[in-house]
Amino acid sequence: MSKQLAISSTFATFAMACMVLMFTEDRSGLSGGDTLVPIQAELPSLDLPTPDLLP
């Protein structure tokens, strides 16, 4: 393995570990188990024109 590839893969591994630590929630507090957030989603109602079948 070349030196450049070794440095690049080491940096990529370090960057991924930092990203995991940044975006993982801290579960050491009192409300560590409350991870559910109520979400309400609706389908958009599209008012599309309909063709006239009778002339």
Long-range contacts (C-beta under 8 A, 24 or more apart in sequence): none
